[in-house]
Amino acid sequence: MVRWEPDAKGRLVGAALELFADGGFESTTVAQLADRAGVTERTFFRHFADKREVLFDGSAALQDEVLAAIASAAPDLSAVDVVAGAFRATAPFLERRREFAGQRSAVIAGNPGLLERELLKMTALVEASAGALRERGVPEPAATLAAEAGVLAFRLGFAQWVTDTSRPLADCIAATLADLKVVAAG
Amino acid sequence: MVRWEPDAKGRLVGAALELFADGGFESTTVAQLADRAGVTERTFFRHFADKREVLFDGSAALQDEVLAAIASAAPDLSAVDVVAGAFRATAPFLERRREFAGQRSAVIAGNPGLLERELLKMTALVEASAGALRERGVPEPAATLAAEAGVLAFRLGFAQWVTDTSRPLADCIAATLADLKVVAAG
């Protein structure tokens, strides 16, 4: 494949993770990101609206995968198993980005503004998942509660996965959901 | 009780809710808030770090009440019932601020920056509640999962309460927890 700038976007993401980890998110400029990636600032802004978006670039693709998996899940599954199963189905997508995921989590954990943004994306994921469950005929409030519980299993399973490199993401999500079921039962 | 400015803080909160609802959060200035409340800007900044903090003034008091209730809960309760029960114990505190709670929720829902801040406060509440459960001897990951589930019951029960004025907050939280238990069980 011949392109004018082979994988400029991928190089920008890699440069961002390096510079955010070294100098901090706040003090890193778009000019530095572009320079490290060997592209112009103009190229940066062709790919990303701002430097924060470099870290959230995969969110839309993740959400699309989850919603498609909810829509096509087996009809006899419970609502919470549909949502948690849809997140487990995204595991291959995320396993391919494991190193990125770990570095990204560290940068976000160190910056309240980024953490706020991450939480807002998770809320959007809950709302979209609840909508996909309603499309399957799940009534409220069960749809929202199942979406919240499924996203919770994903979020905590994901956090476990980025710190414990010995376990696959799909296992971490499944184990967290099983623990949640026990805890919720009291 | 003789004070120089009787309830300046309360008047600032009321003025903020009025002005945020009328003109929007972003376009309201501290000067306008102070003017509407009949105080100086200097007085505003003696009570609040910035205009956003007017909406989050009760967060610390709420968290203190929840943590105290977790610490003093009956020893035979399950972890999730301890957390949800602690939030139900805050109901009188919030029922006294029902009008404020409704106006505040509407302002926050209309502003992504405020919603991000609210989500971050909820995350802090989960972490503090999980810590209070660990103090009671609840191990991880059960402590974090029970804290997440309890805060979820509070958050969704609270949202129900601000839209349906016929039901007490304590009932909304209890009903949401009961629904969550059914949904999590699959």
Interface residues (C-beta under 8 A of the other chain):
Chain A: S78 A79 V80 D81 P112 L115 E116 R117 L119 L120 T123 P141 A142 T144 L145 A146 E148 A149 L152 L156 T176 D179 L180 K181 V182 V183 A184 A185 G186
Chain B: S78 A79 V80 D81 P112 L115 E116 R117 L119 L120 T123 P141 A142 T144 L145 A146 E148 A149 L152 L156 T176 D179 L180 K181 V182 V183 A184 A185 G186
